Amino acid sequence: MERVAAARRILWVAAVASLCAAGGLYYRYVIRDQIVPRRFAEVEPGKVYRAGRLSPTQLQAKVREHGIRTIVDLGAFEPGSPEARTAERTALALGVDRFVFGLQGDGTGAPQDYVEALRIALDPARQPVLVHCAAGTHRTSVCITLVRNASAGGTLTPDFRRDFEAFNYDRGETPQTAAYLLEWGQKILDAYRTGASLGPTTLDASGARAAVPKPGAAPEVGPKDGPEVRP
């Protein structure tokens, strides 16, 4: 009898432990991102912010808190998916311009996409700007590294990996991200500065009220007259 009771206790403890582990995983991968904005951070106060993809409620809160006027989506959603349509409708309802790119999840893709993203993110007429991808790790880290370097003189600095690793970048898992930035980073910064083109872009500006201005041209930004989102 004692052995049976001991076995039952072991099974009970194992079941409780399994439930706790499952609950923790469910909170980590399902619930938490609905409560806590994924990797949201301030890059340049009042000008540039970064994040992973946000729920409509989280986005609304951040737009109101920081006065976000423009979203640079580096590829957070599958094109044409229900999530992408929700993100589009949310930005429209909030009166926020939204520019979408089709960069790869590891941060690689068309270099011209990053040139165009820089032109948007560093345009004072469009700031404050929120730059985000899905996780807020690879594509966003590449873009924000370029934003920082463009603002600081236009030279790619060798310490960018520190900023990467602060947002969960694992250089051993995706070494191609840093390799891409080392290969293309300075070329992207130079193209942004000079107005040169590095090839085609995947930019979808259909969610914006005005096109990305050409280098040296005065930005044309329309009024923020989108429908109001009420609490």
PLY file of the C-alpha trace (Angstrom):
ply
format ascii 1.0
element vertex 231
property float x
property float y
property float z
element edge 230
property int vertex1
property int vertex2
end_header
0.00 0.00 0.00
2.81 2.39 0.85
4.39 1.81 -2.54
1.07 2.50 -4.28
0.60 5.69 -2.30
4.16 6.80 -3.07
3.65 6.12 -6.77
0.43 8.15 -6.73
2.20 11.04 -5.04
4.93 10.95 -7.68
2.34 10.93 -10.46
0.48 13.79 -8.81
3.64 15.88 -8.47
4.59 15.13 -12.07
1.13 16.13 -13.30
1.20 19.40 -11.35
4.69 20.16 -12.66
3.59 19.47 -16.23
0.58 21.75 -15.84
2.74 24.52 -14.41
5.23 24.17 -17.25
2.45 24.20 -19.84
0.91 27.23 -18.20
4.25 29.02 -18.21
4.78 28.28 -21.88
1.24 29.41 -22.72
1.81 32.68 -20.86
5.23 33.17 -22.48
4.18 32.56 -26.07
0.48 33.51 -26.10
-0.64 35.69 -23.20
2.41 37.82 -22.42
2.68 39.39 -25.88
-0.97 40.44 -25.58
-0.20 42.24 -22.32
3.39 43.46 -22.57
4.45 45.22 -25.81
7.05 43.02 -27.45
10.55 44.54 -27.17
9.28 48.10 -27.21
12.03 50.67 -26.63
12.84 54.32 -27.19
15.62 54.93 -29.71
15.60 58.72 -30.02
13.25 60.44 -27.56
10.25 61.87 -29.32
11.55 60.77 -32.72
12.13 57.02 -33.18
10.86 53.96 -31.32
11.28 50.23 -31.93
9.28 47.09 -31.18
8.10 43.71 -32.31
4.60 43.48 -33.69
1.98 44.88 -31.35
-1.66 43.99 -30.83
-4.19 46.67 -31.85
-4.71 47.58 -28.20
-0.97 47.86 -27.55
-0.46 49.93 -30.69
-3.26 52.29 -29.76
-1.72 52.79 -26.32
1.75 53.51 -27.73
0.40 55.88 -30.38
-1.33 57.88 -27.67
1.55 57.72 -25.22
4.26 58.81 -27.67
2.30 60.60 -30.38
3.39 58.11 -33.06
2.65 59.50 -36.53
4.27 56.87 -38.75
4.80 53.11 -38.69
7.61 51.39 -40.58
6.64 47.71 -40.75
9.64 45.71 -41.97
7.60 42.57 -42.60
5.77 41.62 -39.43
2.81 39.94 -41.13
2.22 37.59 -44.04
0.96 39.79 -46.92
-2.79 39.50 -47.33
-3.25 37.60 -44.05
-5.99 38.49 -41.54
-3.27 39.84 -39.23
-1.94 42.11 -41.98
-5.42 43.43 -42.72
-6.01 44.06 -39.01
-2.74 45.99 -38.77
-3.72 48.06 -41.81
-7.17 48.86 -40.42
-5.74 49.71 -36.99
-3.24 52.20 -38.42
-5.96 53.78 -40.56
-8.30 54.12 -37.59
-5.53 55.72 -35.53
-4.67 58.17 -38.31
-1.12 56.82 -38.55
0.76 56.44 -41.84
2.03 52.90 -42.39
4.82 51.81 -44.72
5.36 48.08 -45.25
8.45 46.24 -46.46
9.02 42.58 -47.32
12.36 41.91 -45.64
13.35 38.41 -44.53
12.98 37.31 -40.93
16.76 37.15 -40.43
17.14 40.80 -41.44
18.37 40.15 -44.97
16.60 41.30 -48.13
16.65 44.17 -50.60
19.19 46.77 -49.43
17.06 49.52 -50.97
14.34 48.64 -48.47
16.59 49.88 -45.68
17.45 53.02 -47.66
13.74 53.82 -47.98
13.14 52.95 -44.32
15.85 55.43 -43.32
14.27 58.16 -45.43
10.99 57.62 -43.63
12.30 57.15 -40.09
14.61 60.20 -40.25
12.11 62.54 -41.92
11.18 65.10 -39.21
7.79 65.59 -40.84
6.93 61.94 -40.16
8.28 61.63 -36.62
7.68 60.20 -34.11
8.17 56.95 -36.01
7.70 53.36 -34.80
9.93 50.79 -36.53
8.98 47.17 -36.02
9.10 43.66 -37.45
7.64 40.45 -36.01
9.93 39.68 -33.07
11.67 43.05 -32.91
15.06 41.35 -33.07
16.65 40.96 -36.52
15.10 43.30 -39.09
14.37 45.97 -36.51
17.89 45.78 -35.07
19.43 46.18 -38.53
17.21 49.17 -39.28
17.76 50.84 -35.91
21.52 50.35 -36.18
21.37 52.17 -39.51
19.17 54.89 -38.01
21.66 55.47 -35.18
24.63 55.55 -37.54
22.92 57.81 -40.07
22.08 60.24 -37.27
25.65 60.13 -35.94
27.50 60.99 -39.13
26.76 58.19 -41.57
29.54 55.73 -40.75
28.81 52.15 -39.71
30.33 51.58 -36.27
31.77 48.20 -35.24
29.90 47.98 -31.94
26.45 47.38 -33.43
26.30 43.82 -32.09
25.78 45.13 -28.54
22.52 46.73 -29.61
21.56 43.52 -31.40
22.19 41.33 -28.37
20.20 43.64 -26.10
17.14 42.57 -28.11
17.66 38.81 -28.02
19.92 38.43 -31.06
21.89 35.19 -31.03
24.91 35.55 -33.31
25.46 31.81 -33.23
21.93 31.07 -34.43
21.69 33.70 -37.18
25.20 34.86 -38.13
23.86 35.98 -41.52
22.20 39.01 -39.90
25.47 40.59 -38.77
27.16 39.46 -41.99
24.48 41.23 -44.03
24.95 44.46 -42.09
28.74 44.27 -42.47
28.35 43.76 -46.24
25.61 46.30 -46.92
25.48 48.67 -43.97
27.89 51.33 -45.22
26.49 51.10 -48.77
22.99 51.69 -47.40
24.15 54.67 -45.35
25.94 56.14 -48.36
22.87 55.65 -50.58
20.69 57.37 -47.99
23.12 60.30 -47.81
23.65 60.72 -51.55
20.22 59.74 -52.86
21.63 56.81 -54.84
19.65 53.64 -55.43
20.73 50.13 -54.51
18.12 48.45 -56.67
14.45 47.54 -56.35
12.43 47.89 -53.17
9.48 46.00 -51.74
8.04 49.17 -50.20
4.24 49.27 -50.01
3.18 52.84 -49.27
-0.55 52.28 -49.84
-1.16 52.84 -46.12
0.37 56.33 -46.19
-1.17 59.66 -47.14
1.94 60.86 -48.97
4.73 59.12 -50.85
8.28 58.95 -49.57
9.91 62.22 -50.67
12.85 62.06 -53.04
16.21 62.97 -51.48
16.40 66.74 -51.10
12.70 67.25 -51.78
10.39 68.87 -49.26
8.19 66.22 -47.62
4.51 66.36 -48.43
2.57 65.18 -45.43
-1.19 65.45 -45.41
-3.34 66.15 -42.36
-3.94 63.42 -39.85
-7.60 63.19 -40.61
-8.24 59.48 -40.08
-11.22 58.32 -38.04
-10.80 58.63 -34.30
-10.35 55.52 -32.19
-12.27 55.90 -28.97
-11.24 54.22 -25.72
0 1
1 2
2 3
3 4
4 5
5 6
6 7
7 8
8 9
9 10
10 11
11 12
12 13
13 14
14 15
15 16
16 17
17 18
18 19
19 20
20 21
21 22
22 23
23 24
24 25
25 26
26 27
27 28
28 29
29 30
30 31
31 32
32 33
33 34
34 35
35 36
36 37
37 38
38 39
39 40
40 41
41 42
42 43
43 44
44 45
45 46
46 47
47 48
48 49
49 50
50 51
51 52
52 53
53 54
54 55
55 56
56 57
57 58
58 59
59 60
60 61
61 62
62 63
63 64
64 65
65 66
66 67
67 68
68 69
69 70
70 71
71 72
72 73
73 74
74 75
75 76
76 77
77 78
78 79
79 80
80 81
81 82
82 83
83 84
84 85
85 86
86 87
87 88
88 89
89 90
90 91
91 92
92 93
93 94
94 95
95 96
96 97
97 98
98 99
99 100
100 101
101 102
102 103
103 104
104 105
105 106
106 107
107 108
108 109
109 110
110 111
111 112
112 113
113 114
114 115
115 116
116 117
117 118
118 119
119 120
120 121
121 122
122 123
123 124
124 125
125 126
126 127
127 128
128 129
129 130
130 131
131 132
132 133
133 134
134 135
135 136
136 137
137 138
138 139
139 140
140 141
141 142
142 143
143 144
144 145
145 146
146 147
147 148
148 149
149 150
150 151
151 152
152 153
153 154
154 155
155 156
156 157
157 158
158 159
159 160
160 161
161 162
162 163
163 164
164 165
165 166
166 167
167 168
168 169
169 170
170 171
171 172
172 173
173 174
174 175
175 176
176 177
177 178
178 179
179 180
180 181
181 182
182 183
183 184
184 185
185 186
186 187
187 188
188 189
189 190
190 191
191 192
192 193
193 194
194 195
195 196
196 197
197 198
198 199
199 200
200 201
201 202
202 203
203 204
204 205
205 206
206 207
207 208
208 209
209 210
210 211
211 212
212 213
213 214
214 215
215 216
216 217
217 218
218 219
219 220
220 221
221 222
222 223
223 224
224 225
225 226
226 227
227 228
228 229
229 230
